[in-house]
Amino acid sequence: MPHDSVMERPYVCPLTHSLLRPDDQALRSSAGDTVYPVRSGIPQFQRFGAAEDDAGRARLARLNALARSEGWEAALRSVWRDDPGMLAYVLQPGRAAFLDLLPLTPHTDVLEIGPGLGQFTALFAQRARSVSALEVVSGQAEFVAQRCAQQGRDNVRVAAGGDDCRLPYPDASFDLVVLNLVFEWCASRCPDEPELEVQRRLLGEMARVLRPGGSLYLATKNRFALKYLIGKADEHSHQMRFGNALPRSLWRWLLRRRGQARPGGLLHSHDALQALIEQAGFTDLRSFWAAPEMRFARDYVSTDAAAVRAARRQPGFVQGEGRSARWLMQCVPAPLVKHLTPGLAFLAKKLA
Ligand SMILES: C[S@@+](CC[C@H](N)C(=O)[O-])C[C@H]1O[C@@H](n2cnc3c(N)ncnc32)[C@H](O)[C@@H]1O
């Protein structure tokens, strides 16, 4: 299939899965009863309206305008010039180390959910046949498209949506789905349903759009990361100490006492996440320890005990972020490491 054909692939209505056709500045079902707008070339599938607040929207508008006039990288450096952490997050090539785990070939059709500001999208496109990216924040989706186009990647198409964790793609249309640091947040914009139900739906949707035998890469934070167990603040629980690591009913009660109806992000243990992925129709699961931590991982080590021991023997191998977690991690027996890592990274296959 030639590269440019990714642009011609159909989207479907995320609710009914009926095929959508381009029609003026919109995508429309053949019966004409379903219409999704297309803005700045980006189809808009959000169900609950804008995902960002006014200030966020204004900043992204400035980012996109600057990207058009100065180029995508200069735009990022200008808009976040006072935030080196954010710049590292969206620019640092080392963050892409996990790409080496993935079955990426020139024949692979990739779906990336939650690309952020496109930190990996063009890299996938370089190694794959096509990349479809779905980002819930519309201004970010626009930036991802600009970033890829300016890097000469003509095999990328970007859509905005996913807030209800339904996907606008036909069944069996991808070989690889990538969900890097999104699963924990994915239910946060779907306010009327329990977070776990929404996460289960996303897993089911990813299985639906994968071809039989296709692969899922899912990386998220670990509910029982050492840093939470020793009482550090949990950013997924409005900075509550221990946060997700608390027993669920106590955690919900404490959140309510702080006036929070929802946690922000829902984390799982290694075994609970494994079970969720398997229940959604995946098999052949392999998990990895992203060290020293998930957002800026340098090493991805298989979590089987022999691989953990071998990694620990490597000079310069860093076992965790923060002094206490790093010190404690080296005392954890190798077979238990997977339960206490900062993040959980799984590769799985859709049942053939
Ligand atoms: C923490 S960032 C991770 C970005 C990128 N994947 C990375 O690893 O650097 C999470 C991204 O996922 C997006 N996101 C969150 N929930 C989503 C959903 N349900 N559907 C699509 N995108 C979502 C957010 O807007 C954000 O851009």
The ligand as an ORCA input file, in Angstrom:
! r2SCAN-3c Opt
* xyz 0 1
  C       0.765     11.880     29.835
  S       0.457     12.274     28.176
  C       1.413     11.062     27.318
  C       1.800     11.541     25.957
  C       2.653     10.553     25.164
  N       1.930      9.342     24.861
  C       3.926     10.245     25.908
  O       4.075      9.113     26.379
  O       4.770     11.114     26.017
  C      -1.181     11.652     27.947
  C      -1.795     12.117     26.637
  O      -2.949     11.343     26.361
  C      -4.034     12.200     26.029
  N      -5.253     11.471     26.427
  C      -5.705     11.264     27.681
  N      -6.828     10.555     27.661
  C      -7.095     10.295     26.350
  C      -8.138      9.590     25.680
  N      -9.134      9.018     26.372
  N      -8.096      9.501     24.337
  C      -7.082     10.088     23.632
  N      -6.079     10.789     24.224
  C      -6.084     10.880     25.568
  C      -3.756     13.475     26.808
  O      -4.424     14.589     26.269
  C      -2.246     13.569     26.679
  O      -1.869     14.218     25.507
*
